[in-house]
Amino acid sequence: MSTVELHPSSKGLHGTLQVPGDKSISHRAVIFSALAEGTSHVYNFLTGEDCLRTVEAFRKLGVRIDQSDDRLTIYGQGINQLKEPTTPIYFGNSGTTARLMSGVLAALPFFTAAYGDESLAKRPMDRVVVPLEQMGAKIYGREEAARLPLAFAGEKLTGSKVNLNVKSAQVKSAVLLAGMLAEGETTVYEKGVTRNHTEMLMPQYGISIASQGQTHTIRGNQQPVAADIHVPGDISSAAFFFVAGLLTKDSEITIKRVGLNSSRDGIVTALKKMGADLTISNQWTVGREPVGDVTVRSSSLQAVTIGGDLIANLIDEIPILALAATQAEGTTVIKDAKELRVKETDRIAAVANNLSALGADVEAMEDGLMIHGPTPLTGGALPSFGDHRIGMMAAVASLITDSKVLIEDKDCINISYPSFFDHLSQVMK
């Protein structure tokens, strides 16, 4: 198992970074480009392991995809030219691949089977299988198709009115993808507002979708057309450097070209509520996605309570937000975040375990965390639990500990941010 030893920062963090492309958008751009007719290009594609699982899935379905660094050229031949794979498709650790691809595979007119690694095999799939079955999908698997591996019999789906019982952009997107391939019209009613990258991308590929609030309607039998997509920087990755700059003395960092989609910028809202010195400049739009440069400076933070609709807007950033809370004055409460229990690991337990091991005063609750601050952090050996965001949280914590931090299984960070340690070294110089 790979281990890295990190030491506290002695002179602050300085410089400018451009984080890798947005993970959610990278997955979706590959899916639409591979289903499209014509040649598409995806620029600033995230080359992390998760997104590469989606690339490999479509290669198994007969789509030619060429990669040159962070640029993809995808030679789409249309939905009807996809081929039945001769062996099962491997989703690795990627929950996004597993759930979004389920919406596609369920609607294709041939048999496919898919599986994941040990961690992904434990994550719930019934949340996407049940609404797809409502549309006529035939899906088989462990625990009544609640867990991978899954087999998709391949059926022509029928448009339906689908009420989602979880707040999940992955589930919403899977149903919208299935609806795009189905007969008739599909309307999806969300339980709460979730990230909207699927709805933002669809018109760029010529797909008609009508969205009003938490209701989305899509017409079936639509064939996407090729498009060129420029992927903004991933705000979930940038968040680790936001907090690094805020917590480390004498620091100023600018992260360029960060995606600032209003369904994803909850971490900015939360940090500003805590008193962060965080400014946004050079705002513009790439495709339909807003982007900007974010500058953070060392700050004294105050405790906050985070819950309700804001949670879906920053669910992936809660581990690093929890670290920020250990240095804030007062008691921070993070609630309504039970979804963290079924991520790559149980993130509530993992965050509480690792921050407590460093000396923080953290209480795990069923649906979140209570963090009493500020507390000085010590060093020590921390497991990543095979979770990229837990590993990166530990790395940022090492900047303000009183001794070295050892992070076990550092390679899991490659899932979303292969250049993370290079970027961390860059701003520490």
C-alpha positions as a LaTeX table, in Angstrom:
\begin{tabular}{lrrr}
\hline
Residue & $x$ (\AA) & $y$ (\AA) & $z$ (\AA) \\
\hline
Met1 & 0.00 & 0.00 & 0.00 \\
Ser2 & 1.40 & 3.40 & $-1.01$ \\
Thr3 & 2.20 & 5.85 & 1.81 \\
Val4 & 3.24 & 9.49 & 1.71 \\
Glu5 & 4.87 & 11.53 & 4.49 \\
Leu6 & 3.90 & 15.20 & 4.66 \\
His7 & 5.17 & 18.01 & 6.89 \\
Pro8 & 3.64 & 21.27 & 8.14 \\
Ser9 & 4.02 & 24.43 & 6.07 \\
Ser10 & 6.66 & 26.78 & 7.45 \\
Lys11 & 6.23 & 29.81 & 5.20 \\
Gly12 & 2.68 & 29.87 & 3.90 \\
Leu13 & 1.23 & 28.91 & 0.53 \\
His14 & 1.58 & 31.09 & $-2.54$ \\
Gly15 & 1.01 & 30.90 & $-6.27$ \\
Thr16 & $-1.51$ & 30.17 & $-8.97$ \\
Leu17 & $-2.99$ & 26.81 & $-9.89$ \\
Gln18 & $-5.37$ & 25.39 & $-12.46$ \\
Val19 & $-7.07$ & 22.32 & $-11.09$ \\
Pro20 & $-8.07$ & 19.42 & $-13.38$ \\
Gly21 & $-11.34$ & 19.37 & $-15.29$ \\
Asp22 & $-14.64$ & 18.88 & $-13.53$ \\
Lys23 & $-15.28$ & 15.22 & $-12.79$ \\
Ser24 & $-19.06$ & 15.34 & $-13.23$ \\
Ile25 & $-18.86$ & 17.19 & $-16.54$ \\
Ser26 & $-16.05$ & 14.96 & $-17.86$ \\
His27 & $-18.16$ & 11.83 & $-17.33$ \\
Arg28 & $-21.18$ & 13.36 & $-19.02$ \\
Ala29 & $-19.24$ & 14.80 & $-21.95$ \\
Val30 & $-17.88$ & 11.32 & $-22.73$ \\
Ile31 & $-21.35$ & 9.76 & $-22.55$ \\
Phe32 & $-23.03$ & 12.27 & $-24.86$ \\
Ser33 & $-20.09$ & 12.36 & $-27.28$ \\
Ala34 & $-20.00$ & 8.56 & $-27.51$ \\
Leu35 & $-23.75$ & 8.38 & $-28.17$ \\
Ala36 & $-23.58$ & 11.21 & $-30.72$ \\
Glu37 & $-23.28$ & 11.11 & $-34.49$ \\
Gly38 & $-20.03$ & 12.76 & $-35.56$ \\
Thr39 & $-16.65$ & 13.56 & $-34.05$ \\
Ser40 & $-16.57$ & 15.39 & $-30.71$ \\
His41 & $-13.65$ & 16.86 & $-28.80$ \\
Val42 & $-13.47$ & 17.17 & $-25.02$ \\
Tyr43 & $-10.87$ & 19.62 & $-23.72$ \\
Asn44 & $-9.51$ & 19.72 & $-20.15$ \\
Phe45 & $-10.91$ & 16.24 & $-19.58$ \\
Leu46 & $-10.22$ & 14.88 & $-16.11$ \\
Thr47 & $-7.80$ & 11.99 & $-16.59$ \\
Gly48 & $-8.56$ & 10.52 & $-13.16$ \\
Glu49 & $-9.34$ & 6.85 & $-12.82$ \\
Asp50 & $-13.10$ & 7.36 & $-12.38$ \\
Cys51 & $-13.58$ & 9.23 & $-15.66$ \\
Leu52 & $-11.37$ & 6.76 & $-17.50$ \\
Arg53 & $-13.81$ & 4.02 & $-16.46$ \\
Thr54 & $-16.51$ & 5.78 & $-18.50$ \\
Val55 & $-14.14$ & 6.04 & $-21.46$ \\
Glu56 & $-13.36$ & 2.32 & $-21.24$ \\
Ala57 & $-17.05$ & 1.45 & $-20.95$ \\
Phe58 & $-17.77$ & 3.02 & $-24.32$ \\
Arg59 & $-14.70$ & 1.47 & $-25.91$ \\
Lys60 & $-16.21$ & $-1.87$ & $-24.88$ \\
Leu61 & $-19.37$ & $-0.78$ & $-26.70$ \\
Gly62 & $-17.38$ & $-0.23$ & $-29.90$ \\
Val63 & $-16.73$ & 3.53 & $-29.78$ \\
Arg64 & $-13.30$ & 4.78 & $-30.85$ \\
Ile65 & $-11.93$ & 7.27 & $-28.32$ \\
Asp66 & $-8.44$ & 8.75 & $-28.71$ \\
Gln67 & $-6.71$ & 10.48 & $-25.80$ \\
Ser68 & $-3.85$ & 12.98 & $-25.88$ \\
Asp69 & $-3.12$ & 14.20 & $-22.34$ \\
Asp70 & $-6.35$ & 15.95 & $-21.24$ \\
Arg71 & $-7.92$ & 16.07 & $-24.71$ \\
Leu72 & $-10.28$ & 13.42 & $-26.03$ \\
Thr73 & $-11.39$ & 12.87 & $-29.61$ \\
Ile74 & $-14.53$ & 10.74 & $-29.67$ \\
Tyr75 & $-15.70$ & 9.27 & $-32.98$ \\
Gly76 & $-19.42$ & 8.81 & $-32.42$ \\
Gln77 & $-21.40$ & 6.80 & $-34.94$ \\
Gly78 & $-24.76$ & 7.13 & $-33.27$ \\
Ile79 & $-26.73$ & 5.07 & $-30.80$ \\
Asn80 & $-27.70$ & 2.39 & $-33.31$ \\
Gln81 & $-24.06$ & 1.56 & $-34.08$ \\
Leu82 & $-23.13$ & 0.61 & $-30.50$ \\
Lys83 & $-22.02$ & $-3.03$ & $-30.21$ \\
Glu84 & $-22.85$ & $-5.69$ & $-27.66$ \\
Pro85 & $-19.72$ & $-6.21$ & $-25.50$ \\
Thr86 & $-18.31$ & $-9.73$ & $-25.39$ \\
Thr87 & $-17.15$ & $-9.45$ & $-21.76$ \\
Pro88 & $-18.50$ & $-7.59$ & $-18.68$ \\
Ile89 & $-17.80$ & $-3.86$ & $-18.37$ \\
Tyr90 & $-15.66$ & $-2.85$ & $-15.38$ \\
Phe91 & $-16.69$ & 0.32 & $-13.54$ \\
Gly92 & $-13.80$ & 0.29 & $-11.03$ \\
Asn93 & $-14.57$ & 2.57 & $-8.08$ \\
Ser94 & $-16.71$ & 4.98 & $-10.09$ \\
Gly95 & $-20.23$ & 5.42 & $-8.74$ \\
Thr96 & $-20.91$ & 8.05 & $-11.41$ \\
Thr97 & $-20.01$ & 5.61 & $-14.19$ \\
Ala98 & $-22.10$ & 2.86 & $-12.61$ \\
Arg99 & $-25.25$ & 4.93 & $-12.20$ \\
Leu100 & $-25.16$ & 7.01 & $-15.40$ \\
Met101 & $-24.20$ & 4.04 & $-17.55$ \\
Ser102 & $-27.09$ & 2.06 & $-16.06$ \\
Gly103 & $-29.46$ & 4.53 & $-17.70$ \\
Val104 & $-27.77$ & 3.90 & $-21.05$ \\
Leu105 & $-27.27$ & 0.14 & $-20.81$ \\
Ala106 & $-30.84$ & $-0.50$ & $-19.70$ \\
Ala107 & $-32.11$ & 1.08 & $-22.92$ \\
Leu108 & $-29.76$ & $-0.53$ & $-25.46$ \\
Pro109 & $-31.13$ & $-3.45$ & $-27.52$ \\
Phe110 & $-28.61$ & $-6.05$ & $-26.36$ \\
Phe111 & $-27.26$ & $-7.79$ & $-23.26$ \\
Thr112 & $-24.57$ & $-6.25$ & $-21.08$ \\
Ala113 & $-23.09$ & $-7.08$ & $-17.69$ \\
Ala114 & $-21.15$ & $-4.73$ & $-15.43$ \\
Tyr115 & $-19.22$ & $-4.93$ & $-12.17$ \\
Gly116 & $-17.07$ & $-2.76$ & $-9.92$ \\
Asp117 & $-14.33$ & $-3.04$ & $-7.34$ \\
Glu118 & $-14.93$ & $-4.19$ & $-3.77$ \\
Ser119 & $-15.95$ & $-0.72$ & $-2.60$ \\
Leu120 & $-18.35$ & $-0.02$ & $-5.48$ \\
Ala121 & $-19.96$ & $-3.44$ & $-5.02$ \\
Lys122 & $-21.17$ & $-2.26$ & $-1.59$ \\
Arg123 & $-22.80$ & 0.94 & $-2.80$ \\
Pro124 & $-26.56$ & 1.14 & $-3.41$ \\
Met125 & $-27.76$ & 0.67 & $-6.98$ \\
Asp126 & $-31.46$ & 0.17 & $-6.27$ \\
Arg127 & $-31.92$ & 3.93 & $-6.19$ \\
Val128 & $-31.30$ & 3.94 & $-9.96$ \\
Val129 & $-32.55$ & 0.42 & $-10.80$ \\
Val130 & $-36.05$ & 0.97 & $-9.39$ \\
Pro131 & $-36.94$ & 4.03 & $-11.54$ \\
Leu132 & $-35.42$ & 2.37 & $-14.60$ \\
Glu133 & $-37.56$ & $-0.71$ & $-13.98$ \\
Gln134 & $-40.56$ & 1.62 & $-13.85$ \\
Met135 & $-39.72$ & 2.46 & $-17.48$ \\
Gly136 & $-39.61$ & $-1.23$ & $-18.41$ \\
Ala137 & $-35.93$ & $-2.04$ & $-17.83$ \\
Lys138 & $-34.92$ & $-5.63$ & $-17.13$ \\
Ile139 & $-32.01$ & $-5.53$ & $-14.69$ \\
Tyr140 & $-30.69$ & $-8.44$ & $-12.63$ \\
Gly141 & $-28.13$ & $-8.56$ & $-9.85$ \\
Arg142 & $-27.30$ & $-9.15$ & $-6.22$ \\
Glu143 & $-29.91$ & $-8.36$ & $-3.57$ \\
Glu144 & $-32.64$ & $-7.91$ & $-6.18$ \\
Ala145 & $-30.36$ & $-5.72$ & $-8.29$ \\
Ala146 & $-29.52$ & $-3.43$ & $-5.35$ \\
Arg147 & $-25.78$ & $-4.16$ & $-5.69$ \\
Leu148 & $-23.27$ & $-4.73$ & $-8.47$ \\
Pro149 & $-22.59$ & $-6.87$ & $-10.48$ \\
Leu150 & $-25.64$ & $-6.13$ & $-12.64$ \\
Ala151 & $-26.90$ & $-7.58$ & $-15.90$ \\
Phe152 & $-28.99$ & $-5.54$ & $-18.35$ \\
Ala153 & $-31.25$ & $-7.60$ & $-20.61$ \\
Gly154 & $-31.70$ & $-4.75$ & $-23.09$ \\
Glu155 & $-35.26$ & $-3.56$ & $-23.57$ \\
Lys156 & $-36.99$ & $-0.75$ & $-25.43$ \\
Leu157 & $-38.02$ & 1.50 & $-22.57$ \\
Thr158 & $-41.23$ & 3.48 & $-22.32$ \\
Gly159 & $-41.38$ & 7.08 & $-21.18$ \\
Ser160 & $-42.81$ & 7.52 & $-17.71$ \\
Lys161 & $-43.43$ & 9.98 & $-14.90$ \\
Val162 & $-40.71$ & 9.25 & $-12.35$ \\
Asn163 & $-40.67$ & 10.57 & $-8.80$ \\
Leu164 & $-37.17$ & 10.28 & $-7.33$ \\
Asn165 & $-36.95$ & 9.33 & $-3.67$ \\
Val166 & $-33.35$ & 10.49 & $-3.19$ \\
Lys167 & $-31.58$ & 13.79 & $-3.88$ \\
Ser168 & $-29.12$ & 12.53 & $-6.48$ \\
Ala169 & $-27.88$ & 14.09 & $-9.70$ \\
Gln170 & $-26.58$ & 10.66 & $-10.70$ \\
Val171 & $-30.02$ & 9.06 & $-10.44$ \\
Lys172 & $-31.70$ & 12.01 & $-12.18$ \\
Ser173 & $-29.15$ & 11.82 & $-15.00$ \\
Ala174 & $-29.56$ & 8.07 & $-15.42$ \\
Val175 & $-33.32$ & 8.46 & $-15.82$ \\
Leu176 & $-32.93$ & 11.38 & $-18.25$ \\
Leu177 & $-30.47$ & 9.35 & $-20.35$ \\
Ala178 & $-32.89$ & 6.42 & $-20.38$ \\
Gly179 & $-35.71$ & 8.82 & $-21.27$ \\
Met180 & $-33.70$ & 10.19 & $-24.19$ \\
Leu181 & $-33.49$ & 6.64 & $-25.59$ \\
Ala182 & $-37.03$ & 5.53 & $-24.69$ \\
Glu183 & $-40.34$ & 5.67 & $-26.55$ \\
Gly184 & $-42.48$ & 8.62 & $-25.62$ \\
Glu185 & $-41.91$ & 11.32 & $-23.02$ \\
Thr186 & $-40.29$ & 11.05 & $-19.61$ \\
Thr187 & $-40.79$ & 13.51 & $-16.76$ \\
Val188 & $-38.51$ & 13.39 & $-13.73$ \\
Tyr189 & $-39.57$ & 14.97 & $-10.44$ \\
Glu190 & $-36.62$ & 15.61 & $-8.14$ \\
Lys191 & $-36.86$ & 15.37 & $-4.36$ \\
Gly192 & $-34.56$ & 18.37 & $-4.09$ \\
Val193 & $-32.33$ & 20.56 & $-6.22$ \\
Thr194 & $-29.18$ & 18.75 & $-7.41$ \\
Arg195 & $-26.30$ & 19.60 & $-9.74$ \\
Asn196 & $-27.55$ & 20.29 & $-13.25$ \\
His197 & $-24.63$ & 19.47 & $-15.56$ \\
Thr198 & $-26.67$ & 16.92 & $-17.52$ \\
Glu199 & $-29.38$ & 19.46 & $-18.29$ \\
Met200 & $-26.72$ & 22.07 & $-19.20$ \\
Leu201 & $-24.91$ & 19.72 & $-21.60$ \\
Met202 & $-27.89$ & 18.23 & $-23.41$ \\
Pro203 & $-28.70$ & 21.29 & $-25.58$ \\
Gln204 & $-25.05$ & 21.49 & $-26.67$ \\
Tyr205 & $-25.54$ & 18.02 & $-28.19$ \\
Gly206 & $-28.83$ & 19.00 & $-29.83$ \\
Ile207 & $-30.98$ & 17.26 & $-27.23$ \\
Ser208 & $-34.29$ & 18.87 & $-26.31$ \\
Ile209 & $-35.09$ & 19.01 & $-22.58$ \\
Ala210 & $-37.46$ & 21.24 & $-20.62$ \\
Ser211 & $-36.61$ & 22.03 & $-17.01$ \\
Gln212 & $-38.64$ & 24.04 & $-14.54$ \\
Gly213 & $-37.45$ & 23.99 & $-10.96$ \\
Gln214 & $-37.18$ & 20.36 & $-9.90$ \\
Thr215 & $-39.19$ & 18.99 & $-12.84$ \\
His216 & $-37.47$ & 17.86 & $-16.04$ \\
Thr217 & $-39.18$ & 16.55 & $-19.19$ \\
Ile218 & $-37.39$ & 14.90 & $-22.09$ \\
Arg219 & $-38.69$ & 13.53 & $-25.37$ \\
Gly220 & $-37.63$ & 10.01 & $-26.34$ \\
Asn221 & $-35.82$ & 8.66 & $-29.41$ \\
Gln222 & $-33.43$ & 11.60 & $-29.58$ \\
Gln223 & $-30.08$ & 11.15 & $-31.33$ \\
Pro224 & $-27.33$ & 13.45 & $-29.97$ \\
Val225 & $-25.08$ & 15.25 & $-32.46$ \\
Ala226 & $-21.35$ & 15.86 & $-32.02$ \\
Ala227 & $-20.10$ & 18.86 & $-30.01$ \\
Asp228 & $-16.85$ & 20.28 & $-28.70$ \\
Ile229 & $-16.80$ & 20.69 & $-24.91$ \\
His230 & $-14.37$ & 22.71 & $-22.79$ \\
Val231 & $-14.52$ & 21.38 & $-19.22$ \\
Pro232 & $-14.13$ & 23.94 & $-16.40$ \\
Gly233 & $-11.87$ & 23.28 & $-13.42$ \\
Asp234 & $-13.47$ & 21.07 & $-10.77$ \\
Ile235 & $-14.69$ & 23.11 & $-7.79$ \\
Ser236 & $-14.64$ & 19.95 & $-5.64$ \\
Ser237 & $-10.90$ & 19.63 & $-6.29$ \\
Ala238 & $-10.32$ & 23.37 & $-5.93$ \\
Ala239 & $-12.02$ & 23.29 & $-2.52$ \\
Phe240 & $-9.01$ & 21.54 & $-0.99$ \\
Phe241 & $-6.81$ & 24.46 & $-2.00$ \\
Phe242 & $-9.44$ & 26.98 & $-0.88$ \\
Val243 & $-9.20$ & 25.55 & 2.64 \\
Ala244 & $-5.43$ & 25.07 & 2.48 \\
Gly245 & $-5.00$ & 28.77 & 1.74 \\
Leu246 & $-7.47$ & 29.85 & 4.43 \\
Leu247 & $-5.97$ & 27.75 & 7.22 \\
Thr248 & $-2.23$ & 28.18 & 6.55 \\
Lys249 & $-0.68$ & 31.37 & 7.89 \\
Asp250 & 0.65 & 34.02 & 5.49 \\
Ser251 & $-0.96$ & 32.42 & 2.44 \\
Glu252 & $-2.51$ & 33.66 & $-0.78$ \\
Ile253 & $-3.48$ & 31.28 & $-3.59$ \\
Thr254 & $-5.40$ & 31.84 & $-6.83$ \\
Ile255 & $-7.13$ & 28.89 & $-8.49$ \\
Lys256 & $-7.97$ & 29.71 & $-12.11$ \\
Arg257 & $-10.86$ & 28.67 & $-14.35$ \\
Val258 & $-12.91$ & 27.10 & $-11.55$ \\
Gly259 & $-16.43$ & 25.97 & $-12.44$ \\
Leu260 & $-18.94$ & 28.10 & $-10.51$ \\
Asn261 & $-22.21$ & 26.42 & $-11.45$ \\
Ser262 & $-24.87$ & 27.57 & $-8.99$ \\
Ser263 & $-25.75$ & 23.95 & $-8.21$ \\
Arg264 & $-22.14$ & 23.28 & $-7.16$ \\
Asp265 & $-20.84$ & 26.42 & $-5.44$ \\
Gly266 & $-22.11$ & 25.66 & $-1.94$ \\
Ile267 & $-18.54$ & 25.43 & $-0.64$ \\
Val268 & $-18.04$ & 29.10 & $-1.57$ \\
Thr269 & $-21.25$ & 30.03 & 0.26 \\
Ala270 & $-20.28$ & 28.03 & 3.35 \\
Leu271 & $-16.72$ & 29.38 & 3.56 \\
Lys272 & $-17.91$ & 32.96 & 3.14 \\
Lys273 & $-20.40$ & 32.40 & 5.98 \\
Met274 & $-17.42$ & 31.31 & 8.07 \\
Gly275 & $-15.65$ & 34.61 & 7.33 \\
Ala276 & $-13.26$ & 33.41 & 4.63 \\
Asp277 & $-11.26$ & 35.97 & 2.69 \\
Leu278 & $-12.32$ & 34.56 & $-0.69$ \\
Thr279 & $-12.79$ & 36.62 & $-3.84$ \\
Ile280 & $-13.87$ & 35.71 & $-7.37$ \\
Ser281 & $-12.58$ & 37.52 & $-10.46$ \\
Asn282 & $-12.46$ & 37.13 & $-14.26$ \\
Gln283 & $-15.90$ & 35.55 & $-14.44$ \\
Trp284 & $-17.10$ & 34.29 & $-17.81$ \\
Thr285 & $-18.97$ & 31.37 & $-19.36$ \\
Val286 & $-17.58$ & 28.24 & $-21.02$ \\
Gly287 & $-20.31$ & 26.53 & $-23.00$ \\
Arg288 & $-23.18$ & 27.06 & $-20.58$ \\
Glu289 & $-21.05$ & 26.73 & $-17.44$ \\
Pro290 & $-19.96$ & 29.80 & $-15.43$ \\
Val291 & $-16.28$ & 29.89 & $-14.48$ \\
Gly292 & $-13.98$ & 32.27 & $-12.65$ \\
Asp293 & $-10.68$ & 32.69 & $-10.80$ \\
Val294 & $-10.87$ & 32.22 & $-7.03$ \\
Thr295 & $-8.35$ & 33.84 & $-4.68$ \\
Val296 & $-8.12$ & 32.84 & $-1.01$ \\
Arg297 & $-6.03$ & 34.35 & 1.79 \\
Ser298 & $-5.31$ & 33.25 & 5.35 \\
Ser299 & $-8.40$ & 33.88 & 7.45 \\
Ser300 & $-9.86$ & 33.60 & 10.95 \\
Leu301 & $-12.99$ & 31.49 & 10.65 \\
Gln302 & $-16.24$ & 31.33 & 12.64 \\
Ala303 & $-18.44$ & 28.30 & 13.25 \\
Val304 & $-21.60$ & 27.80 & 11.18 \\
Thr305 & $-24.52$ & 25.41 & 10.86 \\
Ile306 & $-24.81$ & 23.77 & 7.44 \\
Gly307 & $-27.85$ & 21.74 & 6.40 \\
Gly308 & $-30.97$ & 21.60 & 4.24 \\
Asp309 & $-30.77$ & 22.24 & 0.50 \\
Leu310 & $-27.19$ & 23.54 & 0.76 \\
Ile311 & $-25.95$ & 20.01 & 1.54 \\
Ala312 & $-26.64$ & 18.67 & $-1.97$ \\
Asn313 & $-24.74$ & 21.69 & $-3.29$ \\
Leu314 & $-21.53$ & 20.78 & $-1.38$ \\
Ile315 & $-21.87$ & 17.08 & $-0.55$ \\
Asp316 & $-18.42$ & 16.21 & $-1.94$ \\
Glu317 & $-16.75$ & 19.10 & $-0.11$ \\
Ile318 & $-17.94$ & 18.19 & 3.40 \\
Pro319 & $-14.68$ & 16.40 & 4.40 \\
Ile320 & $-12.58$ & 19.48 & 3.68 \\
Leu321 & $-15.25$ & 21.78 & 5.17 \\
Ala322 & $-15.05$ & 19.70 & 8.35 \\
Leu323 & $-11.30$ & 20.29 & 8.49 \\
Ala324 & $-11.89$ & 24.04 & 8.16 \\
Ala325 & $-14.36$ & 23.82 & 11.05 \\
Thr326 & $-11.69$ & 22.40 & 13.38 \\
Gln327 & $-9.98$ & 25.81 & 13.18 \\
Ala328 & $-13.15$ & 27.92 & 13.47 \\
Glu329 & $-14.31$ & 29.67 & 16.65 \\
Gly330 & $-17.32$ & 27.87 & 18.10 \\
Thr331 & $-19.28$ & 24.73 & 17.27 \\
Thr332 & $-19.95$ & 23.89 & 13.63 \\
Val333 & $-22.87$ & 21.58 & 12.87 \\
Ile334 & $-23.16$ & 19.74 & 9.56 \\
Lys335 & $-26.54$ & 17.99 & 9.27 \\
Asp336 & $-28.89$ & 16.44 & 6.69 \\
Ala337 & $-25.85$ & 14.72 & 5.14 \\
Lys338 & $-26.72$ & 11.05 & 5.62 \\
Glu339 & $-25.79$ & 10.48 & 1.95 \\
Leu340 & $-22.16$ & 10.60 & 3.13 \\
Arg341 & $-22.68$ & 7.17 & 4.70 \\
Val342 & $-22.82$ & 5.54 & 1.24 \\
Lys343 & $-20.00$ & 7.27 & $-0.60$ \\
Glu344 & $-16.66$ & 5.60 & $-1.47$ \\
Thr345 & $-16.52$ & 4.91 & 2.25 \\
Asp346 & $-18.69$ & 5.98 & 5.17 \\
Arg347 & $-17.40$ & 9.55 & 5.02 \\
Ile348 & $-19.02$ & 10.62 & 8.28 \\
Ala349 & $-17.16$ & 7.88 & 10.15 \\
Ala350 & $-13.94$ & 8.40 & 8.17 \\
Val351 & $-13.84$ & 12.17 & 8.73 \\
Ala352 & $-14.59$ & 11.80 & 12.45 \\
Asn353 & $-11.95$ & 9.08 & 12.79 \\
Asn354 & $-9.15$ & 10.97 & 11.06 \\
Leu355 & $-9.79$ & 14.42 & 12.49 \\
Ser356 & $-10.13$ & 12.95 & 16.01 \\
Ala357 & $-6.83$ & 11.11 & 15.50 \\
Leu358 & $-5.22$ & 14.50 & 14.81 \\
Gly359 & $-6.61$ & 15.93 & 18.06 \\
Ala360 & $-9.77$ & 17.64 & 16.80 \\
Asp361 & $-12.96$ & 17.64 & 18.88 \\
Val362 & $-15.40$ & 15.94 & 16.49 \\
Glu363 & $-18.65$ & 14.07 & 17.11 \\
Ala364 & $-20.15$ & 11.85 & 14.43 \\
Met365 & $-23.95$ & 12.04 & 14.14 \\
Glu366 & $-26.22$ & 9.81 & 12.09 \\
Asp367 & $-26.60$ & 12.49 & 9.41 \\
Gly368 & $-23.51$ & 14.61 & 9.88 \\
Leu369 & $-20.85$ & 15.99 & 12.19 \\
Met370 & $-20.49$ & 18.34 & 15.17 \\
Ile371 & $-17.09$ & 20.02 & 15.37 \\
His372 & $-15.91$ & 22.10 & 18.32 \\
Gly373 & $-13.14$ & 24.53 & 17.52 \\
Pro374 & $-10.60$ & 25.79 & 17.32 \\
Thr375 & $-8.28$ & 22.94 & 18.27 \\
Pro376 & $-4.57$ & 22.50 & 17.51 \\
Leu377 & $-3.85$ & 19.48 & 15.34 \\
Thr378 & $-1.12$ & 16.92 & 15.96 \\
Gly379 & 0.47 & 14.62 & 13.43 \\
Gly380 & 0.13 & 10.89 & 13.00 \\
Ala381 & $-0.65$ & 8.06 & 10.60 \\
Leu382 & $-4.02$ & 8.29 & 8.85 \\
Pro383 & $-5.81$ & 5.79 & 6.62 \\
Ser384 & $-7.43$ & 7.14 & 3.46 \\
Phe385 & $-10.02$ & 4.32 & 3.55 \\
Gly386 & $-9.48$ & 4.10 & $-0.22$ \\
Asp387 & $-11.38$ & 7.41 & $-0.55$ \\
His388 & $-9.75$ & 10.19 & $-2.58$ \\
Arg389 & $-11.44$ & 12.99 & $-0.66$ \\
Ile390 & $-10.45$ & 11.58 & 2.73 \\
Gly391 & $-6.85$ & 11.28 & 1.50 \\
Met392 & $-6.77$ & 14.88 & 0.27 \\
Met393 & $-8.34$ & 16.14 & 3.51 \\
Ala394 & $-5.50$ & 14.50 & 5.43 \\
Ala395 & $-2.92$ & 16.08 & 3.13 \\
Val396 & $-4.34$ & 19.57 & 3.70 \\
Ala397 & $-4.49$ & 18.93 & 7.44 \\
Ser398 & $-0.75$ & 18.19 & 7.42 \\
Leu399 & $-0.09$ & 21.84 & 6.55 \\
Ile400 & $-1.20$ & 22.96 & 10.02 \\
Thr401 & $-0.27$ & 20.02 & 12.26 \\
Asp402 & 2.57 & 20.23 & 14.78 \\
Ser403 & 4.38 & 17.22 & 13.29 \\
Lys404 & 4.41 & 15.01 & 10.22 \\
Val405 & 1.37 & 13.17 & 8.83 \\
Leu406 & 1.57 & 9.79 & 7.13 \\
Ile407 & $-1.22$ & 9.06 & 4.66 \\
Glu408 & $-1.85$ & 5.44 & 3.79 \\
Asp409 & $-3.02$ & 4.47 & 0.28 \\
Lys410 & $-2.27$ & 7.84 & $-1.25$ \\
Asp411 & $-2.82$ & 6.41 & $-4.74$ \\
Cys412 & $-6.60$ & 6.52 & $-4.26$ \\
Ile413 & $-6.32$ & 10.30 & $-4.82$ \\
Asn414 & $-5.71$ & 9.50 & $-8.51$ \\
Ile415 & $-9.45$ & 8.77 & $-8.75$ \\
Ser416 & $-10.16$ & 12.50 & $-9.07$ \\
Tyr417 & $-6.91$ & 14.47 & $-8.87$ \\
Pro418 & $-3.80$ & 12.73 & $-10.28$ \\
Ser419 & $-1.69$ & 15.91 & $-10.03$ \\
Phe420 & $-2.72$ & 16.76 & $-6.45$ \\
Phe421 & 0.67 & 16.25 & $-4.78$ \\
Asp422 & 2.48 & 18.11 & $-7.56$ \\
His423 & 0.13 & 21.07 & $-7.09$ \\
Leu424 & 0.54 & 20.93 & $-3.32$ \\
Ser425 & 4.33 & 21.07 & $-3.67$ \\
Gln426 & 4.00 & 23.92 & $-6.16$ \\
Val427 & 2.22 & 26.26 & $-3.71$ \\
Met428 & 4.49 & 25.29 & $-0.80$ \\
Lys429 & 7.67 & 26.52 & $-2.52$ \\
\hline
\end{tabular}
